[in-house]
Amino acid sequence: MVVGTKQRPPTVFWGNERVTHPAIISQASEQTQHRLIGLDRVLLVQDTVSFNFSHHPGTEGLGPLENAHTSGFLAHNTLAVSPDGVPLGLLDQAVWARDPEQSGSRHQRHERAFKDKESYKWVEGVACVETLPDTLQPIVVCDAEAHIYDFLDVLHQRDLDYIVRAADYRSFTPEGQALFEAVSQREVQHEFTVMLKRHPDRPQREAQLVLRFSEITLRRPKRSEAMQPTLTLFVVDVQEIAPPAGVKPIHWLLLTSLPVTNVAQAQQIVTWYSYRWLVERFHYVLKSGCKLEESQLRHEARLERLLAVYSLVAWRLLWLTYQARVTPDEACTVALETNEWQALYLFVQKTNRLPNKPPTLRQATRWIGQLGGFLGRKSDGEPGVKVLWRGWARLQDIVSTYTLLQPQKDVGNA
């Protein structure tokens, strides 16, 4: 089953100031909701990315990032992901530049209400749930930055399921025991081995993991504004034992509202949390592929619109990467326009004769990857989003040439 359908990016006229970032994202969200038809669950993966324009001091409307010496803006994305790990598009994207006058006021954060803090972005990121069908079960997935008692309380109050990675300096049990300490005292319930894929900062390797899971109760922090004095939820703790010398061991402690009473359920939680990586790949394409930070636009509002359009391109490439792995034998027409796959086929095969039927999605994806430098050897696996971005950029030039060479239809004096 193909869990996504191809959607063309909207036409944007840059001279028209009425074409706003929210309008573009709203249309993208509607298209994403259409792709969710037929699913019973969807993962709402949230994360924040910053765009640094310190090297463009003349750009107006920017704000400080890590410190007063860096400037740019931030975007908080809510990406819809299928239960089998296919990115289905953006449901929400909030963009803002920090107020320069608020720079350095981090120490005053305890004096502000939760709704007035930047961390309230996690709550605003799930507002899109209101537009989803009642038959669809959303599961919010966030990293450790979202481990905020007030945010978890909001999710409980709204009856929203979640998987949030715990931060080791937050949350205590009603008895005053630190969360990580309390979980570490639970008995190991399962041991297993996984092969970790190659990563930019590590080679491929085998890892021995232990798994713990249980129900646990957390108490409300003193400064919290949450309504409930305690929250009862489940924890899934997966930890690497005997890692190689000098290598930081894997350790995920996951908080979830979903029931976890057996090993299979615990492993499902770990798998779903691993899909959070997709939103980081989405940000990678925006930065390294679309190269948003190299834009010469002189105002933050225009950069926002450019980000919205680039986000549609970045999602499409990300979707192509993972959909080809889930439904490799599907016809490539689910992802490519007629002129795209035809131009791709004729160029790669060095022929002027088209096949009787379109190639499969896997084959077309591998050809696009080859345009970007993918060698396609048996040990190379499937092409990743990096080579697909390079191949996609080259394919657009090939398609333009192919289109120009096609005979034009005579429409007379119409």
C-alpha positions in Angstrom: 0.0 0.0 0.0 1.3 3.5 -0.9 0.8 5.6 2.2 1.3 8.9 0.3 0.2 10.5 -2.9 2.1 12.9 -5.0 1.3 16.5 -4.5 2.7 19.4 -6.5 4.0 22.5 -4.6 1.8 25.5 -4.9 2.7 28.3 -7.3 4.2 31.2 -5.4 4.6 34.7 -6.8 7.4 36.5 -4.9 6.2 39.9 -5.8 2.9 39.3 -4.2 3.3 40.1 -0.5 -0.1 38.5 0.2 1.4 35.1 -0.4 2.5 34.4 3.2 4.3 31.6 5.0 1.1 30.5 6.9 -0.8 30.3 3.6 1.7 28.0 2.0 2.0 25.8 5.1 -1.8 25.7 5.4 -2.1 24.3 1.9 0.7 21.8 2.6 -1.0 20.7 5.8 -4.3 20.1 3.9 -2.4 17.9 1.4 -0.7 16.0 4.3 -4.1 15.3 5.9 -5.3 13.9 2.6 -2.3 11.4 2.7 -3.4 10.2 6.1 -6.7 8.8 4.7 -6.8 5.0 5.3 -4.4 5.1 8.3 -5.5 4.3 11.9 -2.4 5.8 13.5 0.0 8.7 12.7 3.1 9.8 14.5 3.4 13.6 15.0 7.1 14.1 15.1 8.1 17.5 16.5 11.5 19.3 16.5 13.0 22.8 16.2 15.7 24.0 13.8 17.6 27.3 13.7 18.7 29.1 10.5 21.9 31.2 11.0 22.2 34.3 8.9 25.0 36.0 11.0 27.0 36.2 7.7 24.3 38.4 6.3 24.2 41.3 8.7 22.1 43.5 6.4 19.1 41.1 6.6 16.2 42.7 8.5 13.9 41.1 11.1 16.4 38.6 12.5 17.0 37.8 16.2 19.6 36.2 18.4 20.2 32.5 18.3 22.6 30.8 20.7 23.9 34.1 21.8 23.8 37.8 21.0 26.6 37.4 18.4 24.6 35.0 16.2 21.4 36.0 14.4 18.7 34.2 12.4 15.3 32.7 13.0 13.9 29.4 14.2 11.3 27.0 12.9 9.3 24.4 14.8 8.0 21.6 12.6 5.4 18.9 13.1 6.0 16.1 10.6 3.4 13.4 10.0 5.0 9.9 9.8 3.2 6.6 9.1 3.5 3.7 11.7 6.0 2.0 9.3 8.3 5.0 9.1 7.3 6.9 5.9 7.2 10.7 6.2 3.8 12.0 4.9 4.3 15.7 5.0 4.1 18.8 7.2 1.1 19.4 9.5 2.5 22.5 11.0 5.5 24.9 10.9 5.8 27.8 13.3 8.5 30.4 12.5 9.8 33.2 14.8 12.8 35.4 15.4 13.7 36.0 19.1 13.4 39.5 20.5 16.9 41.0 20.9 15.8 42.8 24.0 15.1 39.4 25.6 18.6 38.1 24.9 20.3 37.0 28.1 17.1 36.7 30.1 17.3 32.9 30.3 17.9 33.1 34.1 14.5 34.7 34.4 12.6 31.9 32.8 11.2 30.6 36.1 9.4 34.0 36.5 7.4 33.6 33.3 4.3 31.6 32.8 4.6 28.4 30.7 2.4 30.0 28.0 4.9 32.9 27.7 7.9 30.7 27.3 9.5 29.5 24.0 9.0 25.9 25.3 5.3 26.4 24.8 6.0 25.6 21.1 5.5 21.9 22.0 1.9 22.6 22.9 1.3 24.8 19.9 2.8 22.0 17.7 0.0 19.6 18.5 -2.8 22.1 17.7 -3.0 20.5 14.3 -4.6 17.5 16.0 -7.9 19.4 15.9 -8.0 19.1 12.1 -7.4 15.3 12.0 -10.3 12.8 11.7 -11.7 11.4 14.9 -10.9 7.8 13.7 -7.2 8.6 13.5 -5.0 8.0 16.6 -2.2 10.6 16.7 0.9 9.8 18.7 3.2 12.8 19.6 6.9 12.0 19.3 9.5 14.4 20.8 13.1 14.4 22.0 14.3 15.3 25.5 13.8 19.0 25.1 10.1 18.3 25.3 10.4 16.5 28.7 8.5 19.2 30.5 6.0 18.3 33.1 3.5 21.0 32.0 3.6 19.7 28.4 3.0 16.1 29.5 0.1 17.4 31.6 -1.4 19.1 28.6 -1.1 15.9 26.6 -2.8 13.9 29.4 -5.6 16.6 29.7 -6.2 16.4 26.0 -6.1 12.6 26.0 -3.2 12.6 23.4 -0.8 9.7 23.3 2.9 10.5 23.2 6.4 9.1 23.2 8.9 11.6 24.7 12.5 10.9 25.5 13.4 11.7 29.1 16.1 14.2 30.1 18.2 12.9 33.0 18.0 16.1 35.0 14.2 16.3 35.1 11.3 14.5 37.0 11.1 12.8 40.3 8.8 10.2 41.8 6.4 11.1 44.6 9.0 9.6 47.0 11.6 12.1 45.8 13.7 9.6 43.8 15.2 10.8 40.5 13.5 9.3 37.4 16.7 7.7 35.9 17.7 6.2 39.3 14.2 4.8 39.8 14.1 3.1 36.4 17.7 1.7 36.7 16.6 -0.3 39.7 14.0 -2.1 37.7 14.8 -5.7 36.6 16.0 -6.2 33.0 13.2 -7.9 31.1 14.9 -8.5 27.7 18.3 -8.6 26.0 18.8 -8.3 22.3 21.3 -7.4 19.6 20.9 -4.8 16.9 23.1 -3.7 14.0 23.6 0.1 14.1 23.7 1.7 10.7 26.6 3.8 9.7 26.3 7.4 10.9 28.3 10.5 10.0 30.0 10.3 13.4 30.2 6.5 13.8 30.8 3.4 11.7 28.4 0.5 11.4 28.6 -1.7 14.4 26.7 -4.3 16.5 25.3 -3.3 19.8 24.1 -5.4 22.8 21.1 -3.8 24.4 19.0 -4.4 27.6 15.4 -3.5 27.9 13.4 -2.4 30.9 9.8 -1.2 31.0 7.3 -0.5 33.8 4.6 1.9 34.9 5.8 4.9 36.9 4.4 8.0 38.6 6.0 11.4 38.4 5.3 14.3 40.7 4.7 17.9 39.8 7.7 20.2 40.2 7.4 23.1 42.6 7.4 25.8 39.9 5.1 23.9 37.6 1.7 25.3 36.6 0.3 21.9 35.7 -3.1 20.9 36.9 -2.3 17.4 38.0 -0.1 16.9 41.0 1.1 13.5 39.7 1.2 11.8 36.3 1.1 8.0 35.9 2.7 6.7 32.7 4.9 4.0 31.3 8.6 4.1 30.8 10.7 2.1 28.3 14.4 2.1 29.0 16.8 0.7 26.3 20.5 0.8 27.2 23.7 -0.5 25.6 26.0 -2.8 27.6 29.7 -3.2 26.9 30.1 -0.6 24.2 33.4 -0.3 22.3 36.2 1.6 24.2 35.8 5.4 23.8 32.2 5.1 22.4 29.3 6.7 24.1 26.7 3.9 24.8 23.2 4.1 23.5 20.7 5.0 26.2 17.1 6.0 25.6 14.7 6.4 28.5 11.3 6.9 26.9 8.1 8.3 28.6 4.9 7.2 27.0 1.1 7.2 27.6 0.7 4.0 25.5 0.4 0.7 27.5 3.6 -1.2 27.8 3.1 -4.6 29.5 5.2 -6.9 27.3 8.4 -7.0 25.3 6.7 -6.6 21.9 5.0 -3.4 23.1 8.2 -2.0 24.5 10.1 -2.7 21.3 7.3 -1.0 19.3 7.8 2.2 21.4 11.5 2.1 20.7 10.9 1.6 16.9 8.4 4.5 16.8 10.8 6.8 18.7 13.6 5.9 16.2 11.5 7.6 13.4 12.1 10.9 15.1 15.3 10.8 13.0 13.2 11.7 10.0 12.5 15.2 11.1 16.3 15.7 11.5 16.8 14.5 8.0 14.1 16.9 6.9 16.1 19.8 8.5 19.3 18.4 6.9 17.7 18.7 3.4 16.6 22.3 4.1 20.1 23.3 5.2 22.5 21.2 3.1 20.3 20.5 0.1 18.1 23.6 -0.4 20.9 25.7 1.3 18.4 28.1 2.8 21.1 29.8 4.9 22.8 30.9 1.6 19.8 32.9 0.5 20.5 36.6 -0.3 16.9 37.7 0.6 17.1 40.9 2.8 14.1 40.4 5.1 13.1 37.7 7.5 9.5 37.6 6.2 10.7 36.7 2.7 13.0 34.1 4.1 9.9 32.6 5.8 8.2 32.2 2.5 11.3 30.7 0.9 11.4 28.2 3.8 7.8 27.2 3.2 8.5 26.5 -0.4 11.7 24.7 0.3 9.9 22.6 2.9 7.6 21.2 0.2 10.7 20.2 -1.8 12.5 18.7 1.2 9.5 16.7 2.2 9.0 15.3 -1.3 12.6 14.0 -1.4 12.4 12.6 2.1 9.1 10.8 1.2 10.6 9.4 -2.0 13.6 8.0 0.0 11.5 6.1 2.5 8.5 5.2 0.3 10.8 3.4 -2.1 11.9 1.2 0.8 8.4 0.4 1.9 6.7 -0.2 -1.5 9.6 -0.8 -3.9 7.6 -2.6 -6.5 5.0 0.2 -6.9 5.0 2.1 -10.2 7.1 5.2 -10.0 4.2 7.3 -11.2 3.1 7.6 -7.5 6.1 9.9 -7.1 7.1 11.2 -10.5 5.3 13.2 -13.2 5.1 11.5 -16.6 7.8 13.8 -18.1 10.0 13.2 -15.1 10.1 9.4 -15.2 10.3 9.4 -19.1 13.2 11.8 -19.1 14.9 9.8 -16.4 14.5 6.6 -18.2 15.7 7.8 -21.6 18.7 9.6 -20.1 19.9 6.7 -17.9 19.2 4.0 -20.5 20.7 6.1 -23.3 17.8 5.3 -25.6 15.0 7.1 -27.5 12.4 4.3 -26.9 10.1 4.4 -23.9 9.2 1.1 -22.1 5.6 -0.3 -22.3 5.1 0.5 -18.6 6.9 2.8 -16.1 9.7 1.4 -14.0 9.2 0.6 -10.4 9.6 3.1 -7.6 12.7 1.4 -6.4 14.3 1.4 -9.8 13.5 5.0 -10.5 14.8 6.1 -7.0 18.1 4.2 -7.6 18.5 5.9 -11.0 17.9 9.4 -9.4 20.5 8.4 -6.8 23.0 7.5 -9.5 22.6 10.9 -11.0 23.7 12.2 -7.6 26.7 9.9 -7.2 25.1 6.7 -5.8 27.1 3.7 -7.1 24.5 1.1 -6.6 26.8 -1.7 -5.5 25.4 -4.6 -3.6 27.0 -3.4 -0.4 25.6 0.2 -0.8 22.0 -0.6 0.2 19.5 2.0 -1.0 20.3 5.6 -1.8 19.9 8.1 1.0 18.4 11.6 0.9 21.8 13.3 0.3 22.5 11.6 -3.0 18.8 11.8 -4.0 18.9 15.6 -3.4 21.9 15.9 -5.8 20.3 13.6 -8.3 17.0 15.4 -8.1 18.6 18.7 -8.9 20.3 17.2 -11.9 17.0 15.5 -13.0 15.3 18.9 -13.2 17.8 20.0 -15.8 17.3 16.8 -17.7 13.5 17.2 -17.6 13.8 20.8 -18.8 15.8 19.7 -21.8 13.5 16.7 -22.5 10.4 19.0 -22.4 12.0 21.5 -24.9 12.7 18.7 -27.3 9.1 17.4 -27.3 7.0 18.4 -30.3 4.6 21.3 -29.4 0.9 20.9 -30.1 -0.6 23.4 -32.5 -3.5 25.1 -30.8 -4.3 27.4 -33.7 -5.6 30.9 -33.0 -7.3 29.9 -29.8 
